[in-house]
Amino acid sequence: MRFALIAALAACAAASPASTPPEQLFRQAVEAQKRGDLDTAIRAYRELLAQQPNVVEVRANLGAALSQAGRYDEAIAEYKKALALKDVPQLHMNLGLAYYKKGDYVSAGNEFAPLLKLAPDDAKLATLAGDSAARQGHFDEAIRDLEPAAQAHPDDLGVAWVLGSALIRAGHAKQGLPLVERAATRDNSAEADVLAGEACLELNQFEKARDYASAALKIDRKAAGAYTLRGKALQFLNEYPEAKADLTQALAEDPNDYDAHVTLAAIYNTDRDLAAAQTHIDAALRLKPDASLAVFERARIERSEGKLEAAAKDFEAVEKQDPNWLQPHIDLAALYYRLHRPEDGARERAIVDKLNVTNMGTSVPARSH
């Protein structure tokens, strides 16, 4: 390939003499690219292509230099032109990387998918394909992409991180947590600590969730989600003043943090500060009008205020949306008896008994309440 490139450049020199021979211009471009002088490299590659536009290697190098410079749209255009000249897997890989760095995960995944079929246990390729799928919310697809590479490369932290993340987001926290914990331990990553903590919270491991959040904040005091995570864990540990402080800090950094608002509403309701609870639940419902947890917390506030009929309607709405959540059935059963609706209360008690039997021996994910 190197000989073919030199021959093409020599032909270019013969056909169109230039002040700098093409072979020398190419070497200058490559050396500039290696030392990080991307502007010089890009100018040299463009000058070469003006003389000989059909040299694939030059166009591919130009695409790489543009991508290194963060000029992803231009890089994508050059890779596509190179592919029109010669369709090879490495150019698809480079094109996929440019899309990935640009944040176009749909197009990136479209480039990575055919390559992954040819090399399903390639760790780098599987990580990129899996992460592209996960960033689109396609967690099951990400898991399928990553499992062969995870088996072939059990010590690869990139594979472990992306696979563990996808497993947790797909609702398989128990399987995903060890993978993310490995990445968090060995990579000193605040993001990994937060994700591990979120998985621990889902598994009702509240002390570990708190500790992971604290570890993330030691690495980065602005770690996304860390204050909210620790505040939620502290709520379940009944450490309400500390939880309030963390959740208030979370809202100072992001006033639209739904989880912080709904958890603060629960804590203030427990403290019987109903005005503060209402303020936060209103904010949570503005962000997610139909979220079952927010409607549940509004029902609890309404019950505390003596608005029993309104509370019953909200609890019923939560039940309809999430019929296997035990706590609303418990609360609604008691509320029906207070409303002198014993038949409805008895029906809810029967549902509670059935769910208790179903959940026996299993870990029910924690919720703020």
PyMOL commands that set and color helices and strands:
alter all, ss='L'
color gray80, all
select helices_A, chain A and resi 2-15+22-34+38-51+56-68+72-85+89-102+105-118+123-135+139-152+157-169+173-187+190-202+206-219+226-236+240-253+258-270+274-287+292-304+308-321+326-338+342-359
alter helices_A, ss='H'
color red, helices_A
deselect
rebuild
show_as cartoon
